[in-house]
Amino acid sequence: MINETQKEAICNILGGKYSAKIIAHLEKKEIKPMRNKVFTPKIIQDIVNGRTENTTVEIAIVKLVKAVKNQNEKANKQLQTLL
């Protein structure tokens, strides 16, 4: 289950509109919800806020956050070389 510190990290790295990014990532990885046909922003928000537990989605979110963080770090390094 995602805790408050992890939630803050997700929001900081993915931005305020993180649900759409997470949904796109889950669709790309072909991860489907059990009861519904598609993930909704509400479902994603409940998982990120720690109200709903879904280990598969939580692991996918962690992987997405790591990938975006690495991309951001690479971009910052390239930007620093230009300055």
Secondary structure, 3 states (H helix, E strand, C coil): CCCHHHHHHHHHHHCCCHHHHHHHHHHHCCCCCCCCCCCCHHHHHHHHCCCCCCHHHHHHHHHHHHHHHHHHHHHHHHHHHHC
